[in-house]
Amino acid sequence: MDLFAPKHLLLILLIVLLVFGGKKLRTLGSDLGSAFRGFKKAMNDGETDEHAKQIQSSAAQSAQSPDKDAEFPEVAIKAPPGGGESKPAPHI
């Protein structure tokens, strides 16, 4: 026997309608719908805020360090002062 057969669902709907009444079910449905809309709006606002924060933080990082290797500063190799080539250290 299938629990969600159309006959069973109609019987459950009829029992719920008798217990709660039509007006109460209508207000319950509208309240539930507005709650879902509010939740969906809050989730979209949260994603928008999160995306804006990421854009602001990446812009701030690029403004602070204009070096092309700003993402990996510990790997960036700086030229020695004087502009010439560096000599290897002598082996002792």
N, C-alpha and C positions, 0 to 999 in steps of 0.2 A: 504494500500500500504506500502510495506516494503522499508525503506530508503536505506538499504544496500543490496539490491538485486543485483545479478551479472550483470544484464543489466545496472542498475544505476551506479555501480562502473566502468564498462567499459566506459560508457559515460563520467563520471567525469575524468577518466584517459585520454581519447581522448581530452577533452577540455584542460586539464592541459598540455598535450603534444603539442597541437597547440599553446598555449599561451607562454610557456617557451622554447620549442624546446628540442630536444633529448640531445644535448651536455650539455646544462645548467642543465637538470635534472640529467645527469650522474655525473657531478661535485658536484651537490647538494647532491646526494645520498652518494658519497664517503666522502664528508665533514661531513655529518651527521653521517656516520658510524665511522669515526675517532673520532668525538666528543664523541660518546657513548663509544668507546673503552678507550679513555682518562679518561672519567668520571668513568668508571668501575675500571680502574687501580688505580685512585686516591682513590676510596672508599676502595679497597683492601689494599692499602698502609696505609691508615688511620687506618684500623682495625688492621693491623700488628703492627703499631707504638703504638696504644693504648694497645694492648696485651703485648708488650714488656715493656711499662711503668708500667703496673700492676705487671708484674713479678719482675721488678727492685724494685718497692716500697715494695712489700711483702718481698723480700730478704733483703732489707735495714732494715725493721722493725724487722725481725727475728735476724739480726746481732746486732741491738742496744739493744734488750732486750731478752736475752736467756731464760728468765723465761717461764715456760710452760703455764702460764696464761697471756702471752703477749697480747693476743687479748682483754682481759678484765682485765686490771691492777687494777681497782678500786674494783674488787671482790676478788682478790687474798688475801689470809689470810697468814700473816707472823707469824712465831713462835716467842714468846717473847725471849728476850735475856736470856741467862743462860740455855737454852735447857730444862728446867723443865716445868711442867704443871702450868698454871696460876691459881691463887686463885680467886674466885669470890669476888667482892667488898662487904664489910659488909653493911648491911642495918642499917640505923640510925633512 
